[in-house]
Amino acid sequence: MAADTPPRPSLRERKKLRTRAAIRKATYRLAATDGWDATTVERIASAADVSPSTVARYFPVKEDILLTSEQDPLVEARLRARPADEEPLESLRAVILDAVTAALADEPEETRLRARLMVEVPAVRARLTETTAETAQRLAGALAERTGRDTDDLEVRVFTAAVLGALREATVYWAERGRRDDLIPLLNRTVDTLKGGLTLRTRP
């Protein structure tokens, strides 16, 4: 086995992953057909063939079924692996857009449904703000290491939160407009705006 090949998950970890995947699939299926409010933990458990307590153990907050991802640790690892001399903004652009591109390719309907619910359901939108902050904290640690700063450095925290908040807002913008546009160019525009600032337009 190559030195950089990650170890295969244990049987217990593979079982956990299968259970989480079953819960996610059941949730998306019910939410697509019956709406978010009708997608109760009890119905999710029944559709996933697990107990309600199992759903709660894996996802203590129902909205986390939509908003958390097994990709989060991978994004952090990929951020740490970016070229050492790369600008932090470009590093974040690369790893986050790669993750979104993969989600759109692997789960296009689920990704679009999640974006729609972010706009339509206040509880999902509120929890999105919290999970974005949690992800920003995770990625800020990686950026601090890359830039030689302290892990609790204010500038690192502000920078990372600003980038992720802007990308979240771009996703909401995409969802509000019926998800007709290509999301990836919108996210690239967002990063370019952060990089270049906002240009004043002369009114006619």
C-alpha positions in Angstrom: 0.0 0.0 0.0 1.4 3.4 -0.9 2.4 5.6 2.0 -0.1 8.3 1.1 -3.0 6.0 0.7 -5.5 6.5 3.5 -6.3 3.4 5.6 -9.5 1.6 4.8 -12.2 2.4 7.4 -13.0 -0.3 9.9 -16.1 -2.4 9.7 -17.6 -0.3 12.4 -16.9 3.0 10.6 -18.2 1.6 7.3 -21.5 0.6 9.1 -21.8 4.1 10.5 -21.3 5.6 7.1 -23.9 3.4 5.6 -26.4 4.3 8.3 -25.7 8.0 7.9 -26.1 7.6 4.1 -29.4 5.8 4.5 -30.8 8.5 6.8 -29.7 11.2 4.4 -31.3 9.4 1.4 -34.6 8.9 3.3 -34.7 12.5 4.4 -34.2 13.9 0.9 -36.8 11.5 -0.5 -39.4 12.5 2.0 -38.6 16.2 1.8 -38.8 16.2 -2.0 -42.3 14.6 -2.0 -43.9 15.7 1.3 -42.1 18.9 2.3 -39.8 19.7 5.2 -42.3 20.1 7.9 -43.9 16.7 7.2 -40.4 15.0 7.2 -40.4 14.2 10.9 -37.6 12.2 12.6 -40.1 9.3 13.1 -40.8 9.2 9.4 -37.1 9.5 8.5 -36.3 6.6 10.9 -39.0 4.4 9.4 -37.9 5.1 5.8 -34.3 4.5 6.7 -35.1 1.3 8.6 -33.6 2.6 11.9 -35.0 3.8 15.2 -35.7 7.5 15.9 -33.1 7.4 18.6 -30.5 6.3 16.0 -31.4 9.3 13.8 -31.1 11.6 16.8 -27.7 10.0 17.7 -26.3 10.6 14.3 -28.0 14.0 13.7 -29.1 15.7 17.0 -30.5 18.6 14.9 -32.8 17.5 12.1 -31.5 20.2 9.8 -28.0 18.8 10.1 -29.1 15.9 7.9 -29.2 18.4 5.1 -26.4 20.7 6.0 -23.5 18.5 7.3 -21.4 16.5 5.0 -18.9 13.7 5.1 -16.8 15.9 2.9 -16.0 18.4 5.6 -12.9 16.7 6.9 -11.7 16.1 3.3 -12.1 19.8 2.5 -9.9 20.6 5.5 -7.3 18.0 4.5 -7.2 19.3 0.9 -6.8 22.9 2.2 -3.8 21.8 4.2 -2.4 20.1 1.1 -2.6 23.2 -1.2 0.7 24.7 -2.3 2.4 26.6 0.5 2.9 29.8 -1.5 -0.7 30.0 -2.7 -2.8 32.9 -1.6 -5.2 31.9 1.1 -8.2 33.2 -0.9 -7.2 31.1 -3.9 -6.7 28.0 -1.6 -10.2 28.4 -0.2 -11.6 29.0 -3.7 -10.0 25.8 -5.0 -11.1 23.4 -2.2 -14.6 24.7 -1.7 -15.4 24.9 -5.4 -14.0 21.4 -5.9 -16.4 20.2 -3.2 -19.4 21.9 -4.7 -18.6 20.6 -8.1 -18.4 17.1 -6.8 -21.8 17.5 -5.0 -23.4 18.8 -8.2 -22.0 15.9 -10.1 -22.7 13.1 -7.6 -26.0 14.4 -6.1 -27.5 17.0 -8.3 -31.1 16.7 -7.2 -30.2 16.6 -3.5 -28.0 19.7 -3.9 -30.7 21.6 -5.6 -33.3 20.5 -3.0 -31.0 21.6 -0.2 -30.6 25.0 -1.7 -34.3 25.4 -2.2 -35.0 24.5 1.5 -32.4 26.9 2.6 -34.5 29.7 1.1 -37.9 28.4 2.0 -37.5 27.0 5.5 -36.4 29.5 8.2 -35.1 26.7 10.5 -32.8 25.4 7.7 -31.6 28.9 6.9 -30.8 29.6 10.6 -29.0 26.3 11.1 -27.0 27.0 7.9 -25.6 30.1 9.5 -24.5 28.0 12.5 -22.9 25.2 10.4 -21.2 27.7 8.2 -19.6 29.2 11.3 -18.5 25.8 12.5 -17.0 25.0 9.1 -15.2 28.4 9.1 -13.7 27.6 12.5 -12.4 24.3 11.2 -10.9 25.8 8.1 -9.5 28.8 10.0 -7.3 26.4 11.9 -5.8 25.0 8.7 -5.3 28.5 7.3 -3.6 29.6 10.5 -1.1 26.8 10.1 -0.5 27.7 6.4 0.1 31.3 7.2 2.2 30.9 10.3 -0.4 32.6 12.5 -1.9 31.7 15.8 -4.9 29.3 15.6 -7.1 32.0 17.3 -5.8 34.9 15.2 -8.5 37.5 14.7 -7.6 38.2 11.1 -7.7 34.5 10.2 -11.1 34.1 11.8 -12.5 37.2 10.1 -11.1 36.3 6.7 -12.3 32.7 6.8 -15.8 33.7 8.1 -16.1 36.4 5.4 -15.2 34.0 2.6 -17.6 31.3 3.7 -20.3 33.8 4.5 -20.0 35.2 1.0 -20.1 31.8 -0.6 -23.2 31.0 1.4 -24.9 34.2 0.3 -24.1 33.3 -3.4 -25.7 29.9 -2.9 -28.8 31.6 -1.5 -28.8 34.0 -4.4 -28.7 31.0 -6.8 -31.6 29.3 -5.0 -33.7 32.4 -4.9 -33.5 32.6 -8.7 -34.7 29.1 -9.2 -31.3 27.5 -9.5 -31.4 28.2 -13.2 -27.8 29.5 -13.5 -24.6 27.5 -13.2 -23.6 27.7 -9.5 -19.9 27.4 -10.0 -19.5 30.7 -12.0 -21.5 32.4 -9.4 -19.2 31.2 -6.7 -16.2 32.3 -8.8 -17.7 35.7 -9.2 -18.2 35.9 -5.4 -14.5 35.1 -4.8 -13.5 37.6 -7.5 -15.6 40.3 -5.7 -13.9 39.6 -2.4 -10.5 39.8 -4.2 -11.1 43.0 -6.2 -13.7 44.8 -4.1 -16.9 46.5 -5.3 -16.6 49.0 -8.1 -18.9 52.0 -8.1 -21.1 52.4 -11.2 -22.0 55.7 -12.6 -25.7 56.3 -12.6 -27.1 57.4 -16.0 
